[in-house]
Amino acid sequence: MNSRQRYKLRRKEKRMEQRKEESRKVNSFDVMAQIIFELNKLPTAQAKPLRLRKPIMPNGDITARA
Protein backbone atom coordinates (compact mmCIF):
# COMPACT_ATOMS: atom_id res chain seq x y z
CA MET A 1 0.00 0.00 0.00
CA ASN A 2 1.55 3.27 -1.04
CA SER A 3 1.18 6.63 0.68
CA ARG A 4 -1.63 7.76 -1.62
CA GLN A 5 -3.74 4.71 -0.75
CA ARG A 6 -3.09 5.18 2.98
CA TYR A 7 -4.12 8.82 2.68
CA LYS A 8 -7.38 7.87 0.93
CA LEU A 9 -8.08 5.19 3.52
CA ARG A 10 -7.52 7.63 6.41
CA ARG A 11 -9.83 10.22 4.80
CA LYS A 12 -12.51 7.59 4.25
CA GLU A 13 -12.29 6.44 7.87
CA LYS A 14 -12.45 10.03 9.05
CA ARG A 15 -15.59 10.71 6.98
CA MET A 16 -17.24 7.57 8.31
CA GLU A 17 -16.48 8.65 11.88
CA GLN A 18 -17.97 12.10 11.23
CA ARG A 19 -21.14 10.52 9.86
CA LYS A 20 -21.44 8.37 12.98
CA GLU A 21 -21.09 11.44 15.21
CA GLU A 22 -23.68 13.37 13.20
CA SER A 23 -26.14 10.52 13.48
CA ARG A 24 -25.70 10.50 17.28
CA LYS A 25 -26.53 14.20 17.64
CA VAL A 26 -30.06 15.03 18.75
CA ASN A 27 -32.03 17.71 16.96
CA SER A 28 -33.84 19.87 19.54
CA PHE A 29 -36.65 20.63 17.08
CA ASP A 30 -37.35 16.92 16.65
CA VAL A 31 -37.43 16.43 20.42
CA MET A 32 -39.88 19.32 20.92
CA ALA A 33 -42.07 18.09 18.08
CA GLN A 34 -42.17 14.62 19.63
CA ILE A 35 -43.10 16.04 23.05
CA ILE A 36 -45.89 18.18 21.58
CA PHE A 37 -47.18 15.23 19.58
CA GLU A 38 -47.29 13.04 22.70
CA LEU A 39 -48.99 15.77 24.75
CA ASN A 40 -51.67 16.17 22.08
CA LYS A 41 -52.44 12.46 22.37
CA LEU A 42 -53.24 12.80 26.10
CA PRO A 43 -56.93 13.17 27.01
CA THR A 44 -57.92 16.68 28.05
CA ALA A 45 -59.21 17.12 31.57
CA GLN A 46 -62.53 18.89 31.89
CA ALA A 47 -62.14 22.19 33.75
CA LYS A 48 -64.23 22.75 36.86
CA PRO A 49 -66.82 25.50 36.48
CA LEU A 50 -65.90 28.56 38.54
CA ARG A 51 -67.96 29.00 41.70
CA LEU A 52 -69.63 32.36 42.10
CA ARG A 53 -69.02 33.61 45.64
CA LYS A 54 -72.27 35.52 46.03
CA PRO A 55 -75.47 33.56 45.44
CA ILE A 56 -77.92 34.82 42.84
CA MET A 57 -81.54 35.25 43.87
CA PRO A 58 -84.28 33.75 41.66
CA ASN A 59 -85.20 37.25 40.44
CA GLY A 60 -81.61 37.90 39.26
CA ASP A 61 -80.38 40.06 42.19
CA ILE A 62 -77.06 39.21 43.81
CA THR A 63 -77.22 38.91 47.60
CA ALA A 64 -74.61 40.33 49.92
CA ARG A 65 -74.57 37.26 52.15
CA ALA A 66 -74.57 33.58 51.49
TORSE-983894 format. One record per residue: residue number from 1; residue in one letter; x, y, z of N, C-alpha, C in turn. Coordinates in steps of 0.02 Angstrom, whole numbers, always signed. Atoms other than C-alpha are relative to their C-alpha. Layout:
<pts>
PT seq type    n.u    n.v    n.w   ca.u   ca.v   ca.w    c.u    c.v    c.w
PT NUM    a      X      Y      Z      X      Y      Z      X      Y      Z
...
</pts>
This chain:
<pts>
PT seq type    n.u    n.v    n.w   ca.u   ca.v   ca.w    c.u    c.v    c.w
PT   1    m    +42    -59     +0     +0     +0     +0    +45    +62     +0
PT   2    n    -42    -61     +3    +77   +164    -52    -31    +56    +41
PT   3    s    +22    -56    -43    +59   +332    +34    -67    +29    -24
PT   4    r    +63    -26    +27    -81   +388    -81    -60    -43    +23
PT   5    q    +54    +45    -21   -187   +236    -38    -13     +6    +75
PT   6    r     +9    -10    -72   -155   +259   +149    -36    +65    +14
PT   7    y    +33    -65     -8   -206   +441   +134    -75     -6    -15
PT   8    k    +71     +9    +18   -369   +394    +47    -37    -41    +53
PT   9    l    +31    +42    -51   -404   +260   +176    -12    +39    +64
PT  10    r     +9    -42    -60   -376   +382   +321    -57    +50     -9
PT  11    r    +54    -48    +13   -491   +511   +240    -68    -34     +1
PT  12    k    +62    +37     +1   -625   +380   +213    -22    -18    +71
PT  13    e    +15    +17    -70   -614   +322   +394    -23    +62    +39
PT  14    k    +17    -62    -34   -622   +502   +453    -72    +21    -18
PT  15    r    +68    -17    +22   -779   +536   +349    -52    -46    +32
PT  16    m    +47    +47    -30   -862   +379   +415    -10    +16    +74
PT  17    e     +5    -18    -70   -824   +432   +594    -42    +63     +9
PT  18    q    +40    -61     -3   -898   +605   +561    -74    -16    -10
PT  19    r    +70    +19    +12  -1057   +526   +493    -30    -34    +61
PT  20    k    +24    +33    -61  -1072   +418   +649    -16    +52    +53
PT  21    e    +11    -52    -50  -1055   +572   +761    -61    +41    -17
PT  22    e    +58    -39    +20  -1184   +668   +660    -65    -38    +12
PT  23    s    +60    +39    -11  -1307   +526   +674    -17     -5    +74
PT  24    r    +11     +4    -72  -1285   +525   +864    -29    +65    +28
PT  25    k    +23    -64    -25  -1326   +710   +882    -77     +2     +0
PT  26    v    +72     -5     -7  -1503   +751   +938    -21    +70    -23
PT  27    n    +26    -63    +24  -1601   +885   +848    -53    +24    +50
PT  28    s    +46    -24    -51  -1692   +993   +977    -70    +11    -29
PT  29    f    +66     -9    +31  -1833  +1032   +854    -37    -66     -2
PT  30    d    +32    +66     +2  -1867   +846   +833    -25    -21    +69
PT  31    v    +19    +18    -68  -1872   +822  +1021    -62    +38    +21
PT  32    m    +58    -40    -18  -1994   +966  +1046    -62    -23    -38
PT  33    a    +56    +23    +40  -2103   +905   +904    -28    -66    +28
PT  34    q    +22    +64    -29  -2109   +731   +982    -37    +11    +65
PT  35    i    +33    -14    -64  -2155   +802  +1153    -69    +29    -13
PT  36    i    +65    -30    +15  -2295   +909  +1079    -47    -52    -28
PT  37    f    +41    +52    +29  -2359   +762   +979    -27    -47    +54
PT  38    e    +21    +44    -55  -2364   +652  +1135    -50    +35    +46
PT  39    l    +47    -37    -42  -2450   +789  +1237    -68     +6    -32
PT  40    n    +63     -5    +35  -2583   +808  +1104    -39    -65     +3
PT  41    k    +34    +64     -3  -2622   +623  +1118    -33    -12    +68
PT  42    l    +28     +8    -67  -2662   +640  +1305    -72    +26     +1
PT  43    p    +68    -26     -5  -2846   +659  +1350     -2    +66    +38
PT  44    t     +4    -65    -33  -2896   +834  +1402    -46     -6    +61
PT  45    a    +39     +1    -61  -2960   +856  +1579    -53    +55     -4
PT  46    q    +53    -50     +2  -3127   +945  +1595    +11    +49    +57
PT  47    a    -12    -51    -51  -3107  +1109  +1688    -62     +7    +44
PT  48    k    +55    -10    -47  -3211  +1138  +1843    -32    +67    -14
PT  49    p    +31    -66     +8  -3341  +1275  +1824    +17    +44    +61
PT  50    l    -17    -45    -55  -3295  +1428  +1927    -60    +11    +45
PT  51    r    +54     -9    -48  -3398  +1450  +2085     -9    +74    +14
PT  52    l    +14    -70    -15  -3481  +1618  +2105     -7     +7    +75
PT  53    r     -2     -8    -73  -3451  +1680  +2282    -68    +24    +28
PT  54    k    +64    -26    -26  -3614  +1776  +2302    -57    -35    -36
PT  55    p    +56    +35    +32  -3773  +1678  +2272    -47    +48    -37
PT  56    i    +46    -40    +40  -3896  +1741  +2142    -71    -18    +21
PT  57    m    +70    +10    -18  -4077  +1762  +2193    -39    -21    -62
PT  58    p    +41    +22    +57  -4214  +1687  +2083    -21    +58    -46
PT  59    n    +20    -56    +42  -4260  +1862  +2022    +60    +33    -35
PT  60    g    -59    -25    +34  -4080  +1895  +1963    +44    +44    +42
PT  61    d    -41    -42    -43  -4019  +2003  +2109    +55    -42    +32
PT  62    i    -56    +34    -35  -3853  +1960  +2191     -3    +20    +73
PT  63    t     +4    -15    -72  -3861  +1945  +2380    +68    +17    +28
PT  64    a    -62    -19    -33  -3730  +2016  +2496    +26    -56    +43
PT  65    r    -21    +54    -43  -3728  +1863  +2607    -20    -67    -30
PT  66    a    +16    +67    +24  -3729  +1679  +2575    -54    -31    +40
</pts>
